[in-house]
Amino acid sequence: MGRRIAIVEDEAAIRANYADAFTRQGYEVAAYADRPSALAAFARRLPELAIIDIGL
């Protein structure tokens, strides 16, 4: 199993907090501020886990 996580969160501070926490645990983290940028990235390569703001 891979260790790639995608975070989709429009609040910059929350996005950075999640990214920092998972990076410290050894995960490769990709963070996106909005749905279109996340979907474009997911079309190229899917993460093993996506954490998505429910409002997006």
PDB file with SEQRES, HELIX, SHEET and CRYST1 records, atoms N, CA, C and O in Angstrom:
SEQRES   1 A   56  MET GLY ARG ARG ILE ALA ILE VAL GLU ASP GLU ALA ALA          
SEQRES   2 A   56  ILE ARG ALA ASN TYR ALA ASP ALA PHE THR ARG GLN GLY          
SEQRES   3 A   56  TYR GLU VAL ALA ALA TYR ALA ASP ARG PRO SER ALA LEU          
SEQRES   4 A   56  ALA ALA PHE ALA ARG ARG LEU PRO GLU LEU ALA ILE ILE          
SEQRES   5 A   56  ASP ILE GLY LEU                                              
HELIX    1 AA1 ALA A   12  ARG A   24  1                                  13    
HELIX    2 AA2 ARG A   35  ARG A   44  1                                  10    
SHEET    1 AA1 3 GLU A  28  TYR A  32  0                                        
SHEET    2 AA1 3 ARG A   4  VAL A   8  1                                        
SHEET    3 AA1 3 LEU A  49  ILE A  52  1                                        
CRYST1    1.000    1.000    1.000  90.00  90.00  90.00 P 1           1          
ATOM      1  N   MET A   1       0.839  -1.188   0.000  1.00  0.00           N  
ATOM      2  CA  MET A   1       0.000   0.000   0.000  1.00  0.00           C  
ATOM      3  C   MET A   1       0.877   1.241   0.000  1.00  0.00           C  
ATOM      4  O   MET A   1       1.893   1.297   0.693  1.00  0.00           O  
ATOM      5  N   GLY A   2       0.475   2.236  -0.784  1.00  0.00           N  
ATOM      6  CA  GLY A   2       1.225   3.476  -0.866  1.00  0.00           C  
ATOM      7  C   GLY A   2       0.986   4.373   0.329  1.00  0.00           C  
ATOM      8  O   GLY A   2       0.201   4.059   1.224  1.00  0.00           O  
ATOM      9  N   ARG A   3       1.671   5.473   0.322  1.00  0.00           N  
ATOM     10  CA  ARG A   3       1.560   6.411   1.429  1.00  0.00           C  
ATOM     11  C   ARG A   3       1.245   7.809   0.921  1.00  0.00           C  
ATOM     12  O   ARG A   3       1.732   8.799   1.466  1.00  0.00           O  
ATOM     13  N   ARG A   4       0.419   7.887  -0.137  1.00  0.00           N  
ATOM     14  CA  ARG A   4       0.047   9.181  -0.711  1.00  0.00           C  
ATOM     15  C   ARG A   4      -1.326   9.609  -0.209  1.00  0.00           C  
ATOM     16  O   ARG A   4      -2.297   8.857  -0.291  1.00  0.00           O  
ATOM     17  N   ILE A   5      -1.386  10.825   0.309  1.00  0.00           N  
ATOM     18  CA  ILE A   5      -2.636  11.392   0.816  1.00  0.00           C  
ATOM     19  C   ILE A   5      -2.889  12.706   0.095  1.00  0.00           C  
ATOM     20  O   ILE A   5      -1.972  13.501  -0.111  1.00  0.00           O  
ATOM     21  N   ALA A   6      -4.133  12.923  -0.285  1.00  0.00           N  
ATOM     22  CA  ALA A   6      -4.548  14.201  -0.862  1.00  0.00           C  
ATOM     23  C   ALA A   6      -5.466  14.894   0.136  1.00  0.00           C  
ATOM     24  O   ALA A   6      -6.352  14.273   0.723  1.00  0.00           O  
ATOM     25  N   ILE A   7      -5.241  16.178   0.317  1.00  0.00           N  
ATOM     26  CA  ILE A   7      -6.077  16.989   1.196  1.00  0.00           C  
ATOM     27  C   ILE A   7      -6.728  18.066   0.339  1.00  0.00           C  
ATOM     28  O   ILE A   7      -6.043  18.814  -0.358  1.00  0.00           O  
ATOM     29  N   VAL A   8      -8.048  18.140   0.395  1.00  0.00           N  
ATOM     30  CA  VAL A   8      -8.791  19.162  -0.346  1.00  0.00           C  
ATOM     31  C   VAL A   8      -9.508  20.017   0.691  1.00  0.00           C  
ATOM     32  O   VAL A   8     -10.486  19.585   1.301  1.00  0.00           O  
ATOM     33  N   GLU A   9      -9.013  21.229   0.879  1.00  0.00           N  
ATOM     34  CA  GLU A   9      -9.515  22.118   1.937  1.00  0.00           C  
ATOM     35  C   GLU A   9      -9.297  23.556   1.505  1.00  0.00           C  
ATOM     36  O   GLU A   9      -8.184  23.929   1.135  1.00  0.00           O  
ATOM     37  N   ASP A  10     -10.348  24.372   1.547  1.00  0.00           N  
ATOM     38  CA  ASP A  10     -10.216  25.760   1.106  1.00  0.00           C  
ATOM     39  C   ASP A  10      -9.623  26.680   2.168  1.00  0.00           C  
ATOM     40  O   ASP A  10      -9.120  27.752   1.832  1.00  0.00           O  
ATOM     41  N   GLU A  11      -9.667  26.296   3.417  1.00  0.00           N  
ATOM     42  CA  GLU A  11      -9.064  27.097   4.495  1.00  0.00           C  
ATOM     43  C   GLU A  11      -7.569  26.790   4.558  1.00  0.00           C  
ATOM     44  O   GLU A  11      -7.168  25.675   4.893  1.00  0.00           O  
ATOM     45  N   ALA A  12      -6.752  27.790   4.234  1.00  0.00           N  
ATOM     46  CA  ALA A  12      -5.304  27.582   4.132  1.00  0.00           C  
ATOM     47  C   ALA A  12      -4.684  27.059   5.423  1.00  0.00           C  
ATOM     48  O   ALA A  12      -3.839  26.164   5.377  1.00  0.00           O  
ATOM     49  N   ALA A  13      -5.082  27.593   6.564  1.00  0.00           N  
ATOM     50  CA  ALA A  13      -4.490  27.172   7.836  1.00  0.00           C  
ATOM     51  C   ALA A  13      -4.822  25.717   8.154  1.00  0.00           C  
ATOM     52  O   ALA A  13      -3.964  24.972   8.627  1.00  0.00           O  
ATOM     53  N   ILE A  14      -6.046  25.316   7.898  1.00  0.00           N  
ATOM     54  CA  ILE A  14      -6.448  23.927   8.148  1.00  0.00           C  
ATOM     55  C   ILE A  14      -5.710  22.995   7.196  1.00  0.00           C  
ATOM     56  O   ILE A  14      -5.211  21.945   7.601  1.00  0.00           O  
ATOM     57  N   ARG A  15      -5.644  23.390   5.921  1.00  0.00           N  
ATOM     58  CA  ARG A  15      -4.942  22.594   4.914  1.00  0.00           C  
ATOM     59  C   ARG A  15      -3.478  22.403   5.312  1.00  0.00           C  
ATOM     60  O   ARG A  15      -2.952  21.293   5.233  1.00  0.00           O  
ATOM     61  N   ALA A  16      -2.830  23.469   5.733  1.00  0.00           N  
ATOM     62  CA  ALA A  16      -1.427  23.399   6.137  1.00  0.00           C  
ATOM     63  C   ALA A  16      -1.247  22.535   7.377  1.00  0.00           C  
ATOM     64  O   ALA A  16      -0.270  21.794   7.476  1.00  0.00           O  
ATOM     65  N   ASN A  17      -2.176  22.620   8.322  1.00  0.00           N  
ATOM     66  CA  ASN A  17      -2.100  21.825   9.542  1.00  0.00           C  
ATOM     67  C   ASN A  17      -2.174  20.335   9.229  1.00  0.00           C  
ATOM     68  O   ASN A  17      -1.365  19.550   9.724  1.00  0.00           O  
ATOM     69  N   TYR A  18      -3.151  19.946   8.402  1.00  0.00           N  
ATOM     70  CA  TYR A  18      -3.264  18.541   7.997  1.00  0.00           C  
ATOM     71  C   TYR A  18      -2.000  18.088   7.264  1.00  0.00           C  
ATOM     72  O   TYR A  18      -1.446  17.030   7.563  1.00  0.00           O  
ATOM     73  N   ALA A  19      -1.553  18.889   6.311  1.00  0.00           N  
ATOM     74  CA  ALA A  19      -0.380  18.521   5.518  1.00  0.00           C  
ATOM     75  C   ALA A  19       0.841  18.332   6.410  1.00  0.00           C  
ATOM     76  O   ALA A  19       1.589  17.369   6.240  1.00  0.00           O  
ATOM     77  N   ASP A  20       1.045  19.230   7.345  1.00  0.00           N  
ATOM     78  CA  ASP A  20       2.183  19.134   8.255  1.00  0.00           C  
ATOM     79  C   ASP A  20       2.095  17.877   9.116  1.00  0.00           C  
ATOM     80  O   ASP A  20       3.081  17.157   9.270  1.00  0.00           O  
ATOM     81  N   ALA A  21       0.922  17.617   9.671  1.00  0.00           N  
ATOM     82  CA  ALA A  21       0.749  16.451  10.545  1.00  0.00           C  
ATOM     83  C   ALA A  21       1.026  15.147   9.797  1.00  0.00           C  
ATOM     84  O   ALA A  21       1.724  14.275  10.316  1.00  0.00           O  
ATOM     85  N   PHE A  22       0.492  15.007   8.596  1.00  0.00           N  
ATOM     86  CA  PHE A  22       0.699  13.769   7.845  1.00  0.00           C  
ATOM     87  C   PHE A  22       2.127  13.654   7.319  1.00  0.00           C  
ATOM     88  O   PHE A  22       2.675  12.554   7.260  1.00  0.00           O  
ATOM     89  N   THR A  23       2.733  14.773   6.937  1.00  0.00           N  
ATOM     90  CA  THR A  23       4.119  14.749   6.476  1.00  0.00           C  
ATOM     91  C   THR A  23       5.043  14.286   7.593  1.00  0.00           C  
ATOM     92  O   THR A  23       5.959  13.500   7.356  1.00  0.00           O  
ATOM     93  N   ARG A  24       4.807  14.769   8.810  1.00  0.00           N  
ATOM     94  CA  ARG A  24       5.625  14.346   9.951  1.00  0.00           C  
ATOM     95  C   ARG A  24       5.497  12.848  10.227  1.00  0.00           C  
ATOM     96  O   ARG A  24       6.402  12.243  10.803  1.00  0.00           O  
ATOM     97  N   GLN A  25       4.394  12.256   9.823  1.00  0.00           N  
ATOM     98  CA  GLN A  25       4.192  10.816  10.008  1.00  0.00           C  
ATOM     99  C   GLN A  25       4.736   9.999   8.833  1.00  0.00           C  
ATOM    100  O   GLN A  25       4.588   8.777   8.800  1.00  0.00           O  
ATOM    101  N   GLY A  26       5.363  10.673   7.875  1.00  0.00           N  
ATOM    102  CA  GLY A  26       6.011   9.984   6.774  1.00  0.00           C  
ATOM    103  C   GLY A  26       5.181   9.818   5.515  1.00  0.00           C  
ATOM    104  O   GLY A  26       5.573   9.089   4.604  1.00  0.00           O  
ATOM    105  N   TYR A  27       4.042  10.484   5.455  1.00  0.00           N  
ATOM    106  CA  TYR A  27       3.196  10.395   4.269  1.00  0.00           C  
ATOM    107  C   TYR A  27       3.606  11.422   3.226  1.00  0.00           C  
ATOM    108  O   TYR A  27       4.107  12.495   3.560  1.00  0.00           O  
ATOM    109  N   GLU A  28       3.391  11.086   1.972  1.00  0.00           N  
ATOM    110  CA  GLU A  28       3.545  12.030   0.869  1.00  0.00           C  
ATOM    111  C   GLU A  28       2.200  12.738   0.735  1.00  0.00           C  
ATOM    112  O   GLU A  28       1.179  12.095   0.487  1.00  0.00           O  
ATOM    113  N   VAL A  29       2.197  14.050   0.897  1.00  0.00           N  
ATOM    114  CA  VAL A  29       0.943  14.808   0.940  1.00  0.00           C  
ATOM    115  C   VAL A  29       0.860  15.776  -0.233  1.00  0.00           C  
ATOM    116  O   VAL A  29       1.806  16.505  -0.529  1.00  0.00           O  
ATOM    117  N   ALA A  30      -0.289  15.765  -0.888  1.00  0.00           N  
ATOM    118  CA  ALA A  30      -0.607  16.762  -1.907  1.00  0.00           C  
ATOM    119  C   ALA A  30      -1.822  17.522  -1.395  1.00  0.00           C  
ATOM    120  O   ALA A  30      -2.833  16.914  -1.043  1.00  0.00           O  
ATOM    121  N   ALA A  31      -1.731  18.836  -1.353  1.00  0.00           N  
ATOM    122  CA  ALA A  31      -2.819  19.653  -0.810  1.00  0.00           C  
ATOM    123  C   ALA A  31      -3.398  20.543  -1.905  1.00  0.00           C  
ATOM    124  O   ALA A  31      -2.669  21.130  -2.704  1.00  0.00           O  
ATOM    125  N   TYR A  32      -4.725  20.629  -1.921  1.00  0.00           N  
ATOM    126  CA  TYR A  32      -5.439  21.398  -2.942  1.00  0.00           C  
ATOM    127  C   TYR A  32      -6.425  22.343  -2.270  1.00  0.00           C  
ATOM    128  O   TYR A  32      -7.066  21.989  -1.281  1.00  0.00           O  
ATOM    129  N   ALA A  33      -6.537  23.548  -2.816  1.00  0.00           N  
ATOM    130  CA  ALA A  33      -7.411  24.567  -2.235  1.00  0.00           C  
ATOM    131  C   ALA A  33      -8.836  24.502  -2.759  1.00  0.00           C  
ATOM    132  O   ALA A  33      -9.742  25.094  -2.171  1.00  0.00           O  
ATOM    133  N   ASP A  34      -9.045  23.779  -3.874  1.00  0.00           N  
ATOM    134  CA  ASP A  34     -10.395  23.737  -4.443  1.00  0.00           C  
ATOM    135  C   ASP A  34     -10.627  22.432  -5.205  1.00  0.00           C  
ATOM    136  O   ASP A  34      -9.695  21.684  -5.502  1.00  0.00           O  
ATOM    137  N   ARG A  35     -11.888  22.190  -5.506  1.00  0.00           N  
ATOM    138  CA  ARG A  35     -12.283  20.956  -6.186  1.00  0.00           C  
ATOM    139  C   ARG A  35     -11.673  20.831  -7.582  1.00  0.00           C  
ATOM    140  O   ARG A  35     -11.160  19.763  -7.915  1.00  0.00           O  
ATOM    141  N   PRO A  36     -11.708  21.894  -8.425  1.00  0.00           N  
ATOM    142  CA  PRO A  36     -11.162  21.740  -9.785  1.00  0.00           C  
ATOM    143  C   PRO A  36      -9.687  21.335  -9.808  1.00  0.00           C  
ATOM    144  O   PRO A  36      -9.294  20.486 -10.609  1.00  0.00           O  
ATOM    145  N   SER A  37      -8.875  21.926  -8.947  1.00  0.00           N  
ATOM    146  CA  SER A  37      -7.453  21.561  -8.952  1.00  0.00           C  
ATOM    147  C   SER A  37      -7.251  20.138  -8.449  1.00  0.00           C  
ATOM    148  O   SER A  37      -6.386  19.421  -8.951  1.00  0.00           O  
ATOM    149  N   ALA A  38      -8.037  19.724  -7.468  1.00  0.00           N  
ATOM    150  CA  ALA A  38      -7.939  18.348  -6.973  1.00  0.00           C  
ATOM    151  C   ALA A  38      -8.370  17.355  -8.044  1.00  0.00           C  
ATOM    152  O   ALA A  38      -7.700  16.343  -8.252  1.00  0.00           O  
ATOM    153  N   LEU A  39      -9.481  17.631  -8.726  1.00  0.00           N  
ATOM    154  CA  LEU A  39      -9.964  16.721  -9.765  1.00  0.00           C  
ATOM    155  C   LEU A  39      -8.967  16.594 -10.911  1.00  0.00           C  
ATOM    156  O   LEU A  39      -8.785  15.507 -11.461  1.00  0.00           O  
ATOM    157  N   ALA A  40      -8.325  17.694 -11.269  1.00  0.00           N  
ATOM    158  CA  ALA A  40      -7.314  17.648 -12.329  1.00  0.00           C  
ATOM    159  C   ALA A  40      -6.147  16.750 -11.917  1.00  0.00           C  
ATOM    160  O   ALA A  40      -5.652  15.961 -12.721  1.00  0.00           O  
ATOM    161  N   ALA A  41      -5.715  16.871 -10.677  1.00  0.00           N  
ATOM    162  CA  ALA A  41      -4.622  16.028 -10.178  1.00  0.00           C  
ATOM    163  C   ALA A  41      -5.059  14.569 -10.079  1.00  0.00           C  
ATOM    164  O   ALA A  41      -4.284  13.670 -10.405  1.00  0.00           O  
ATOM    165  N   PHE A  42      -6.292  14.327  -9.633  1.00  0.00           N  
ATOM    166  CA  PHE A  42      -6.792  12.955  -9.502  1.00  0.00           C  
ATOM    167  C   PHE A  42      -6.927  12.283 -10.862  1.00  0.00           C  
ATOM    168  O   PHE A  42      -6.821  11.061 -10.960  1.00  0.00           O  
ATOM    169  N   ALA A  43      -7.159  13.065 -11.912  1.00  0.00           N  
ATOM    170  CA  ALA A  43      -7.249  12.499 -13.258  1.00  0.00           C  
ATOM    171  C   ALA A  43      -5.899  11.945 -13.711  1.00  0.00           C  
ATOM    172  O   ALA A  43      -5.835  11.009 -14.507  1.00  0.00           O  
ATOM    173  N   ARG A  44      -4.821  12.537 -13.193  1.00  0.00           N  
ATOM    174  CA  ARG A  44      -3.473  12.070 -13.528  1.00  0.00           C  
ATOM    175  C   ARG A  44      -3.050  10.899 -12.653  1.00  0.00           C  
ATOM    176  O   ARG A  44      -2.446   9.940 -13.134  1.00  0.00           O  
ATOM    177  N   ARG A  45      -3.371  10.982 -11.356  1.00  0.00           N  
ATOM    178  CA  ARG A  45      -2.949   9.935 -10.415  1.00  0.00           C  
ATOM    179  C   ARG A  45      -3.804  10.022  -9.161  1.00  0.00           C  
ATOM    180  O   ARG A  45      -3.933  11.085  -8.554  1.00  0.00           O  
ATOM    181  N   LEU A  46      -4.380   8.898  -8.783  1.00  0.00           N  
ATOM    182  CA  LEU A  46      -5.209   8.865  -7.582  1.00  0.00           C  
ATOM    183  C   LEU A  46      -4.356   8.641  -6.342  1.00  0.00           C  
ATOM    184  O   LEU A  46      -3.404   7.861  -6.378  1.00  0.00           O  
ATOM    185  N   PRO A  47      -4.690   9.321  -5.241  1.00  0.00           N  
ATOM    186  CA  PRO A  47      -4.000   9.051  -3.980  1.00  0.00           C  
ATOM    187  C   PRO A  47      -4.582   7.791  -3.340  1.00  0.00           C  
ATOM    188  O   PRO A  47      -5.633   7.306  -3.760  1.00  0.00           O  
ATOM    189  N   GLU A  48      -3.910   7.273  -2.341  1.00  0.00           N  
ATOM    190  CA  GLU A  48      -4.450   6.142  -1.591  1.00  0.00           C  
ATOM    191  C   GLU A  48      -5.564   6.596  -0.645  1.00  0.00           C  
ATOM    192  O   GLU A  48      -6.472   5.827  -0.330  1.00  0.00           O  
ATOM    193  N   LEU A  49      -5.484   7.844  -0.199  1.00  0.00           N  
ATOM    194  CA  LEU A  49      -6.487   8.403   0.708  1.00  0.00           C  
ATOM    195  C   LEU A  49      -6.712   9.861   0.345  1.00  0.00           C  
ATOM    196  O   LEU A  49      -5.759  10.594   0.082  1.00  0.00           O  
ATOM    197  N   ALA A  50      -7.963  10.280   0.330  1.00  0.00           N  
ATOM    198  CA  ALA A  50      -8.298  11.689   0.105  1.00  0.00           C  
ATOM    199  C   ALA A  50      -9.113  12.188   1.291  1.00  0.00           C  
ATOM    200  O   ALA A  50     -10.109  11.577   1.677  1.00  0.00           O  
ATOM    201  N   ILE A  51      -8.678  13.296   1.856  1.00  0.00           N  
ATOM    202  CA  ILE A  51      -9.401  13.957   2.940  1.00  0.00           C  
ATOM    203  C   ILE A  51     -10.001  15.214   2.327  1.00  0.00           C  
ATOM    204  O   ILE A  51      -9.277  16.115   1.903  1.00  0.00           O  
ATOM    205  N   ILE A  52     -11.333  15.267   2.285  1.00  0.00           N  
ATOM    206  CA  ILE A  52     -12.016  16.321   1.534  1.00  0.00           C  
ATOM    207  C   ILE A  52     -12.944  17.110   2.442  1.00  0.00           C  
ATOM    208  O   ILE A  52     -13.751  16.535   3.172  1.00  0.00           O  
ATOM    209  N   ASP A  53     -12.827  18.422   2.393  1.00  0.00           N  
ATOM    210  CA  ASP A  53     -13.745  19.315   3.098  1.00  0.00           C  
ATOM    211  C   ASP A  53     -15.150  19.041   2.578  1.00  0.00           C  
ATOM    212  O   ASP A  53     -15.382  19.103   1.371  1.00  0.00           O  
ATOM    213  N   ILE A  54     -16.068  18.747   3.448  1.00  0.00           N  
ATOM    214  CA  ILE A  54     -17.420  18.352   3.045  1.00  0.00           C  
ATOM    215  C   ILE A  54     -18.129  19.446   2.243  1.00  0.00           C  
ATOM    216  O   ILE A  54     -19.014  19.139   1.444  1.00  0.00           O  
ATOM    217  N   GLY A  55     -17.763  20.701   2.437  1.00  0.00           N  
ATOM    218  CA  GLY A  55     -18.387  21.796   1.705  1.00  0.00           C  
ATOM    219  C   GLY A  55     -17.898  21.942   0.274  1.00  0.00           C  
ATOM    220  O   GLY A  55     -18.493  22.679  -0.512  1.00  0.00           O  
ATOM    221  N   LEU A  56     -16.826  21.253  -0.070  1.00  0.00           N  
ATOM    222  CA  LEU A  56     -16.291  21.371  -1.429  1.00  0.00           C  
ATOM    223  C   LEU A  56     -16.851  20.269  -2.288  1.00  0.00           C  
ATOM    224  O   LEU A  56     -16.527  20.185  -3.473  1.00  0.00           O  
TER     225      LEU A  56                                                      
END                                                                             
